[in-house]
């Protein structure tokens, strides 16, 4: 059962991408699967005790897919992808929204939500969110999605 709506908002970041919705959607799915299923992400997931801890389920990502640290709990094709997870210090969700703007452009928003219970959770929040590290990582992820989608859109036009 999804808990996203009950979690407090941490932040939201966005990027405008010069590519159509379907191309952007594929770039979101691919970037997340590659980014969170790598050896570094898997090692981090083990250290903090993430659930889920492994990649499984359908690819490209769809409801029921997992990556270390995240489970896809909602996938509205071309519009919204909701990931949830938890570990020793937090219960969290990451929601990606793809909003069409005009001919061939979209906005991609990444909404982060999380609860950080207890003193260990508060310390973790300070370390990850308070230092700005979380915001840097999400903005980097969004830029990667934008580059990937724009390259794919350019190749399709050529």
N, C-alpha and C positions, 0 to 999 in steps of 0.2 A: 504494500500500500504506500502511495506517495506521501511524503511529508513536506514537500517543497513549500507549499503555501504557508505552513506553520513556522518556517525558519525565518529569522530576521535577515533583512537585506544587509549585505556587506558592502557591495559596490556594483556599478554597472559601467561597462566600457563599450564603445562602438566604433565602427569603421565604415566608410562608404567604399563600395567596391564596384568597379566598372565591368560588370559581368551580369548575365541574366540569372534569374533565381535558380534554375536547375543546376547551372554550373557552380554557383556559390554553395548550394546545398551539398553537392558532391565534395567540394573543397572542405566544407565544415566536417563532414563525416570522415574524410580521409585524414585530415590534419589531427583530429582528435584520436582516431584509432592509432595512427603512427606515433603521435606525441605521448599518449598515455600507455601504450603497450610496449614501449622500449625497455631496455635493460635498466636504465636509470630510474624510470618511473616504477618499475617492478621492485627494485631494491628499496626505494623510498617507501613504497607501500608495505613491504615486509617490516621495515624498521618501526613505522608508526602503527602497525597493526590494522591496515586497511581491510575493509570488507566492502566489496569483493577484492580478492588479492590476485586474481588471474584473469586473463582474457578468455572469453568463451562466447558462444552464441553466434548468431548470424552476422555475416559481413556482406556488404557494407553494414555499418551499425544500424540496428533497428531495435524496437522494444524487446527487452530481454537480453540484449548483448551486454557483455561486461568487459571492462579493462581494469587493470590494477587501480583500485581506488574509486571506480565508478561503475554504476549499473544504469543502462538506458531504461528509464521508466516511462518515457513518452516520446513519440516521434511522429509529428504531424508534417509529412513530407513537404519540404520547401518552405516551411513556416517556423517550426519550433522543435527543438530537441532538448529534452530534459534528462540530466544525469544526476544521480544521487549516490552518496556513499557515506561511510563513517569510519572513524578510527578512534584510538584511545582518547584523543583530545577534542574531537569535533564530530558533529553530524552536519552534512553540507549538501548543497545542490549547486549545479552550474546549468544555467538555462541559456541556450542560444536561440535568438530570434532572427529570422531573415525577413526583412521588410522590403518589398519592391518600392523603388522611388519613381523611376521613369524608364523610358526605353533603354534597357540594357544596364541599369544601375540598381544596386541594392544597398541597404544598410544592414550590417550584421552587428547585433548587440549580444554581449555576454553579461548575463546577470548572475552574480554570486550571492548565495544565501548560506548562512551557517549559524550554528549554536556552538558555543565553546564552554561547556559546563565545568564548574569547579576551578580551583586554583591552577591546576595543570592546563586546563583549557584556556584560562585567561592568559597564562604565560605563553602558550602556543599562539594565541591570537596576536599578542604583542610582537612575537617573533616573526610571524608570517604576514600579518596584515599591517601591524603598526610600523614596521620598517619600510613598507612600500613594496616588499618583494612580491606579494600576491598581485598587485596592480601591474608591476613590470612584467610578470609572467603572462598575465591575461592579455595585455596589450601586445606582447610579442606573438602570442598565439593568434590573435586577430590579424596582425600584419601578415603572418604566414598564410593564413586563410585567404586574405586579400590578394597576395602575390600569386598563390596557386590558382585561384579562380581567374584572375586577369590573364595569366599565362595561358590557361586552358581556353579562355574566351578568344584570345588573340590567335591561338593555333586554329581554332574552329573557323575564324574569319579568313585565315590565310588560304 
